[in-house]
Amino acid sequence: MNTDQNTRIEELKQIIKPYIQNSEALETLTKETDFIKDLQINSANLVDIVLDIEEKYEIVIDNSSMERMLTVKAALEIIENKLNES
């Protein structure tokens, strides 16, 4: 994992922190962490997280990307792709 990705994971942790039920899972967050299963984030909060990500990175995440954004890895890939598009 490169430094950029580590930074991005730390930023992602800060974004999802207010929405999680399981703070222990946040401490052990990896690229494989599932937002719903591991962090117990509900779908309404997942939408809030997407909005927060859009605001932080000044990107627009379409519905098909939003539906795929269920893990940290997927979120990182989507953020990267959107940043490269702009």
N, C-alpha and C positions, 0 to 999 in steps of 0.2 A: 504494500500500500504506500502510495507516495504522500508527500506532505500535504499537497492540495486536498487529497481525499480525506486525510486525517482532520484537516481544518474543517472541511465540509461536514464530516460526521459530528464534530464538536458543535458546529452551527446548528445542525439538525437536532442534536440533543437539546439545545436551548429552546428550539422552536416547539418540540413535542413535550418538553418537561411539564408545562401547565396542564396537559391533557391526560397524562398517564395515571393509572391506578396502581401500578406496580413499580415503585421507585427502585427496587432492587434490580429489576430487569433493565432499567435505564443505565445503571452502573456497569452492567455486563453487556451493553449493547454492542453488537457486531453488524457486519453487512448482512448477515443471515437473519437478523432479528425481524420478526413479523410484528407489525404494528397492532394487529387485532389479537392474535393468539398470545404473543409474548408480553406485549405492553398493555393489553386489555383496553385498547382505545376503541371507543364505539364509532360507528360510521358517521354520526353527526360531527364528532370531534375530528375525524379524519378529514372532513371537508374544511373545517377550521384550520387544520394543519396545512392543507393544500393552499388555502388563501394566505396563510402566513408565509409560506414558502414563496408564493408568487410575489408578495409584497417585498420580502427580503431581497430576492434576486432580480426583481423587476422583470419577471417572465410571465407568460400566460400558459397555464396547463390545461389542455383540452380534456374533454370527458374520457376519451379512450385512454389517455395517459393516466388520468386520475384513477380509473378503474384498475390499472396495473400497479399503482403505487401502494403496495401492501407490505413491502419489506424495505429495509434501509437500503439494500442494494438497488432495488427498483427506483426508489426515490432519488438516489445519487445519479443513476443513469439518466433519468428523466431531467433532472436539474442540469446535468452536463449537456445533454442534447439541446435543451431549450436555450442555454447560454451560448452554445455554438451557433444556433440558428440566428440569434440576434446580432 
